[in-house]
């Protein structure tokens, strides 16, 4: 602005000088006028300079005030942003802490339930196993007692010849002995494992049937007592010819009993493909096994097994152990299935925990990035607050 005024003054002076040179006669008057105008111009210039200085001072004051207001606003904005970020970080941290606590509580509750369930199943299985073992021990004790009684009966079988001359009496004696052995091994009236006087679908009545597990199946047991020809065969007072005839007849009797059991009691899809012929006399069983192997082979071909009181006791005890083992295996299978389910639960727990860990890492990374951004904003506010503005004329 000052340069413009000076340029105007110089132009005015040049114009006046030109006019003075063109008209020398009026130069004195114009010179005086020019001096007055120049003085006025100089005064005006001084006034303009004072106004310009005042305006400059006012502008400097205004700029300073505006700078202070800007700095105050930047400071307030920085404090507001920092406060909001701190509050947000606090809220996020508290929320994460609550979520972690709830998750830990749920996991502890679920693990406690699973542990209690597994312990309960294991306790039940162990209790059943112990009860089974105790029952086996008790029954073995009963078997020992029954064995002793059977041995005493076997030793006295010869003295019972007079009482067993009738076939019906012999049949009753064999059935009673068979029922006593079944009761001593499996307990009395244990219809789940065996039944006496069982009627087959073809209308015949077997002395007893044993409900054995697969692949054995329902096993018929029938008592036969070929005593008459056996006694004649063993009688040393008879001639050899009669004894040979008695021996032949004895074999025929045994084969007939084997055929009867095979045809009457072995029925497809109802019973097992084999049966048991119970000989109530140990002496007869021993005679057959020692001197009549052909009878054993014939019985095997017909799928009929010859047993005595002792061997029947052993056979039934073996079957009982197999049944108990199958029952225990069934419980063990249940335990194994529960453990497999528990393993699946732990796998799902691990997968969910891995997902949660990834979310936690992501949140932690976001918090770190927000912290870095906050630091950058704070640094930028500090640099803005420390700026010095230089205003030149």
Secondary structure, DSSP 8 states (H G I E B T S, - for coil): -HHHHHHHHHHHHHHHHHHHHH-STTHHHHHHHHHHHHHHHHHHHHHHHHHHHHHHHHHHHHHHHHHHHHHHHHHHHHHHHHHHHHHHHHHHHHHHHHHHHHHHHHHHHHHHHHHHHHHHHHHHHHHHHHHHHHHHHHHHHHHHHHHHHHHHHHHTTGGGTTTS-SHHHHHHHHHHHHHHHHHHHH-TT-TTTEEEEEE-TTS-EEEEEEE--TTT-EEEEEEE---HHHHHHH-TTS-HHHHHHHHHHHHHHHHHHHHHHHHHH--TTTS-S-EEEEES-HHHHHHHHHH-HHHHHHHHHTTEEEE-HHHHHHHHHHHHHHHHHHHHHHHHHHHHHHHHHHHHHHHHHHHHHHHHHHHHHHHHHHHHHHHHHHHHHHHHHHHHHT-------
